[in-house]
Amino acid sequence: MAGINKVILVGNLGKDPEVRAIGTDRKVANFSLATTESYKNKSGERVDQTEWHNVVFYGPVADVIERYLRKGSQIYVEGKIRTRSYDDKDGVKKYITEIIGDTMTMLGAKSGGSDSPNGNGNMSSSSSSASVAMESAGSFEPQTSGADDLPF
């Protein structure tokens, strides 16, 4: 039986995305995405646990990310998890786990006065997954909390 490698995240960018050209006509966008879960500990106090995810998008979606997303932007991401390795400057092998994005939907209020690329803010690397992202995002009710709760 084949396995499934699917990741769905809703979170906020921890810093402005880094976008660079690869080759002459392709771009890659990298950014960190914070997802926060809340729970009550044994003494009844609310505890927030934030996870940071390295997210990568290739192609036309990277152009949209470069133009519209900034630190604090809330987005919905679908993709797959990948781990890669590289040798650092001292020759030590390092591993990094990333989310390779397939679909991205901008959520929340617009910032900076820019309009989204289309009416719903949805971008996909394939047109067939665009409707899936909107159906999933439309049924999701994110828990909103004050700006003081954001980890950035």
N, C-alpha and C positions, 0 to 999 in steps of 0.2 A: 504494500500500500504506500502511496506517495505521501509525503509529509506536507504540512502547510506552514508557511512562513509569512504571517500577516501581522502587522502592527497598526493599531489605531490609537492616536494620541490627540488630546486637546490640551493646549497649554499656551504659555506666553514666551516670546523670545527674550532671552537673557541679555542680548546685546544686538547691535545692528548686524545684519547678515554680511558675510564676506563673499563677494562674487568675483570670480576671475574667469578669464578666457582659457579654454583648452582647445588648442588648434586654432584655426582661423575663423570658424563659424559656430562654435559651441561654447556654452558657458556652464559653470558649476557654481552652485550657491551652497554655502555651509553656514549653519547657525546652531546655537544651543537653545533647546526648548525645555522650559521648566513645567513639570506637571506636579500638582500638589494635592495630596489626599489629607483629609482631616479625620481624626478619630478621638475618642475620649479614653484617657488612660484609667488605671485602676482607681485613682483618686477623683475621677470625674472631670479632670481638666481637659480642655480641648488642646490637642496636639496636631500641628501641621507637619507633614513629612513631604519634603520636596525632592523629586528625582530630576536629574539633568540628563538630557538626551542629545547626542550629536546627530544632527539631521543634515542630509545631503540631497539636493535636487539637481538634475542635469537638464539641459536643453531649454526650451522656451519658458518653462516654469521659472527657471533661474532669472530670466529677464523680469518677470512679474515680481518676483521676490525682491530683486534689486530696486525696483521702482516703488513698490508699495509697502514693504514690511520694514519695521523699525523695532528697536528695543521696546518691549512691552506689548507688541502686537499679539492679539490672541488668534490662534489658527487651529484648524482641524487638519491632521495629517494621516494619510494612509500610506503604508509602505511595507518594506521587509527589513529584517535585521541582518546585518552583515558584520563579521569580524575580519579585520585585515591586520597584517603585520608589516613592520618596517624596521630598519636598523637606524638607531639614533647616531649622533655624531661620534659617540664613543664605541660604536659597533655593537651595542646591546640591542637585542631584538625586543621591540615594543609591540603591543597589541592594542587596537582601538576598535570599539564596537560602535557602529553607526546605524542609523535608520536611513535606508535608501528610499526616498520619497517617490511615490507613484502619483498621489493626488493631494492637493492642498486647497483648503477653503479658508478664506479670511472670515473671521468672526468679530463680533463686537463693533464698536463705533469706529468710524473712519477717523484717522488722525492725519494731521498735516494738510487737510483740505483736499487731498487727492481722491479722485473717484476710483472705484475698483474697475478692473478690466472689463467686467460685464456686470449686469445688475445684481448678481448674487455673490460675486467674489470668488467663484469656484474656478480652479485651474487644475488640469489633469494632463498627465503625459500621454494618456490615451482617451479618446472620446467616450468609449464605452464605460469607463469607470467614473465619468463625470456625474452621471445620474445617480450612481451608487453613493457618491460622496454627499450629494444634496439630500438624498433620502435619509441617510444615516445622520447627517448633521441636523436635518430638520426635526428629527424625533428626539434629539438630545437636548436636555435642559441643563446647562451647566450651573453649578452652584456658584452664585456670585457672592463675593465678599468685598470688604472695603479695600481701598488702595493700600492701606497700611499692612495688609496681609501678604502683599506681593514680595517675593524674595529678591527683588532688584530695585 
